[in-house]
């Protein structure tokens, strides 16, 4: 049997195509959003790391080095 191909698309196929197109656009937007958020997080982490390291360096500079006490020799009994 031969099937007749029509030049017109059925409403179901048009709706299916539209849903796929919208899903692809939303997926691309979501992926771009996740990547953008990842970049922002890494920038913030770098900023916080620099601040922490600067604070630690300042604390190390201000804190005097501990001095070692000499132990006295005990006399044997």
N, C-alpha and C positions, 0 to 999 in steps of 0.2 A: 504494500500500500504506500502510496505517496502522501507525504504531508505537505501541506501548503504553507510556505513561509510568507509571513505578512511583513510589510514594511513598518507597520506600527507595532510598538511594544505594548505588551499588556500592562494594565495598571499595577499588577502585582510585581512585575519585573522592574517597573519604574520606581516603585516604592522601595524595593529591595536595593536597587542601585543607589538610591538617595540615602538610605540608612547606612550602607557601606561607606559612602562618601563622607557622611557626617561623622561616623565612627573614626575614620582615618584622620580627619581634621582634628577631632577632639584628642585622639591619641598623640598626634604630633604636638599639639599645644601642651598636653600633660607632660610629655617627655621633655619639651623645652623648659617647662616650669620646674621640673625636678632638677634638671641640669643647672638652671639659674640659682635655685636654692642651694645646691651643692657648692657652687662657686661662692655664694655669700657665706656659707658656713665655714668654708676653708679660709676665706679672708678674715672672718671674725676670730677663728682659732689662731691664725698667725698674729693678729693684733694682740690677742690676750697672751700668747706665748711671749711676745716681745715685752709686754708690760711686766709679766712675771719675771722674766730674766733680768730686766732692768732693776726691778725691786730687789731681787736676790743679790745682784751685783752691788747695789747700794748698801744693803744690809751687811754683806761680806766686807765692804770697804770700811764701814763704820764700826763693826764689831772687832775688838782687838783680838789678836791671836792668843789662844790660851798658852800660858807659860807652864812648863813642866817643872814640878817641884823635885828637888833632889831628895832622894831617900837617904836617911842617915843609916849608917851601918850599925847594926846592933852587935853588941859584944856577946860573945859566946859565954855561957855560964859554966 
